[in-house]
């Protein structure tokens, strides 16, 4: 097809669901259209700041960085050749698909109990998961964890055992030229720590993940009270900044700092109790996981953090809000996740011990 017209690229910022699938497919593989979409998104952000409520003084640094980027297109963060993420990060992220699959169980099960109107978590809490829980994802939803790990196209649909899943985004996750650019495109504020742990080098790359909207349309096979209902979940956007090493011999990714807009969800048709009963009637939900979810408290305000077997967990506070610290068995890697009071989910993790990870988190939290 021809390149995506500018009006449709502009609509991505205001009405992404109104953009045709063929335009989204073209956009995902066309550098020219992606560049124009980035320019339009930056213009939208500038107009929102200019015509909206005046920004506080904290945005001056961001505006200055954006101005410098416009004057000098090639910034230090974007100087690394190629668009792929570093190989070391790929290895570290092998478990990301597993965690994502676990999150489907934990978030889906926890949220379904209270999503007749809205799901908007205000704090995080740990949920222990294992292979039987991951197998439950396939049994309950018909969506294999390996499919989640491989990633999904920017938009599409898939049949489920009890209905149909459709999703849409503004494209694939991708690297951008600078941290300021990432903040402008996602409208997320990203803070750098004043001091880095020993062995951690400067920021090496910045990447963004667009907002994802997924809708589950329940079919007649879902049964009375559920059939005809819809469940819509919106997650993202997100910004991930990776840090290299101070070693002269190699430059692995030693640390990453991420920010993401908290997920929200809404349901039409089915009530909270009907959704909960439907989930239980599907069978296959491990008793241990069900018990963990009940311990979370109010599912409408809790964001579950999956904790895999062998990892240790610790609950603490960052910036006055609950946080979950997860540490690998050997202590060679750790991560901390928390949600700030403005509804932004933060994460700091890498090849660091928990003391260094918490030191960075408390600087930016």
RABEL-V89131 format. One record per run of one state. SS is the DSSP state (H for helix, E for strand, L for the rest). FROM is the first residue (numbers start at 1). TO is the last residue. If there is no record, write none. Layout:
SS/FROM/TO
SS/FROM/TO
//
This chain:
L/1/5
H/6/14
L/15/15
H/16/18
L/19/20
H/21/29
L/30/30
H/31/51
L/52/56
H/57/71
L/72/86
H/87/112
L/113/118
E/119/120
L/121/122
E/123/128
L/129/130
H/131/141
L/142/144
H/145/150
L/151/154
E/155/160
L/161/162
E/163/169
L/170/173
E/174/176
L/177/178
H/179/186
L/187/199
E/200/209
L/210/211
E/212/218
L/219/219
H/220/222
L/223/229
E/230/235
L/236/237
E/238/245
L/246/254
E/255/261
L/262/263
E/264/268
L/269/271
H/272/281
L/282/286
H/287/294
L/295/298
H/299/301
E/302/307
L/308/311
E/312/318
L/319/320
E/321/327
L/328/333
E/334/339
L/340/343
E/344/350
L/351/353
H/354/364
L/365/365
//
